[in-house]
Amino acid sequence: MKAYRSFLFDRWVEAKRHAQVSEDPADHRAAVDAYTAFMRAHLSSEERTRLDLEDEIACLTVENGRLQARLHTPEEHHG
């Protein structure tokens, strides 16, 4: 497990360095994702599962909001 955490730490450091000189949001997202993976590696399996489920709930909540907004937004008609 220590080697895996070390790998994740190195990946985070590299992503962070790259993001520091980049204006690309994807590079900053990669740094966030690498940091999240590194920090979650220190949690128990149950804690990681709980956070994964909370992340999934958050994504589904956002998607649900988008779909509801589309249902309540009048469609534009071109013609």
C-alpha positions in Angstrom: 0.0 0.0 0.0 2.9 2.4 0.7 4.2 2.0 -2.8 0.8 2.7 -4.2 0.4 5.9 -2.0 3.9 7.0 -3.1 2.9 6.5 -6.8 -0.3 8.6 -6.2 1.7 11.3 -4.4 4.2 11.5 -7.3 1.4 11.6 -9.8 -0.3 14.5 -7.9 3.0 16.5 -7.6 3.6 16.1 -11.4 0.0 17.1 -12.2 0.2 20.1 -9.8 3.4 21.3 -11.4 1.9 21.0 -14.8 -1.3 22.9 -13.8 0.7 25.7 -12.2 1.9 26.8 -15.6 -1.2 26.0 -17.5 -4.4 27.9 -18.1 -6.2 24.8 -19.3 -9.0 23.8 -16.9 -8.4 20.2 -17.8 -4.9 20.4 -16.4 -6.3 21.8 -13.1 -9.0 19.2 -13.0 -6.3 16.5 -13.4 -4.4 17.9 -10.5 -7.5 17.9 -8.3 -8.3 14.3 -9.4 -4.7 13.2 -8.6 -4.9 14.9 -5.2 -8.3 13.3 -4.4 -6.9 9.8 -5.4 -3.9 10.3 -3.1 -5.9 11.4 -0.2 -8.5 8.7 -0.6 -5.7 6.1 -0.6 -5.3 6.9 3.1 -8.9 6.0 3.9 -10.4 2.6 4.8 -12.2 0.7 2.1 -15.6 1.6 3.8 -14.7 5.3 3.9 -13.6 5.3 0.2 -16.9 3.5 -0.8 -18.9 6.1 1.1 -17.1 9.0 -0.6 -17.6 7.3 -4.0 -21.3 7.0 -3.4 -21.5 10.6 -2.2 -19.7 11.6 -5.4 -22.2 9.6 -7.5 -25.1 11.2 -5.7 -23.7 14.7 -6.4 -23.2 13.9 -10.1 -26.8 12.5 -10.4 -28.2 15.5 -8.5 -26.5 17.8 -11.0 -27.7 15.7 -14.0 -31.2 15.7 -12.5 -31.2 19.5 -12.2 -30.1 19.8 -15.8 -32.8 17.5 -17.0 -35.5 19.3 -15.0 -34.3 22.6 -16.4 -34.6 21.3 -19.9 -38.1 20.1 -19.2 -39.1 23.5 -17.9 -37.4 25.6 -20.5 -39.4 26.4 -23.6 -37.8 25.1 -26.8 -36.6 27.6 -29.3 -38.3 27.2 -32.7 -36.3 28.2 -35.7 -38.0 28.5 -39.0 
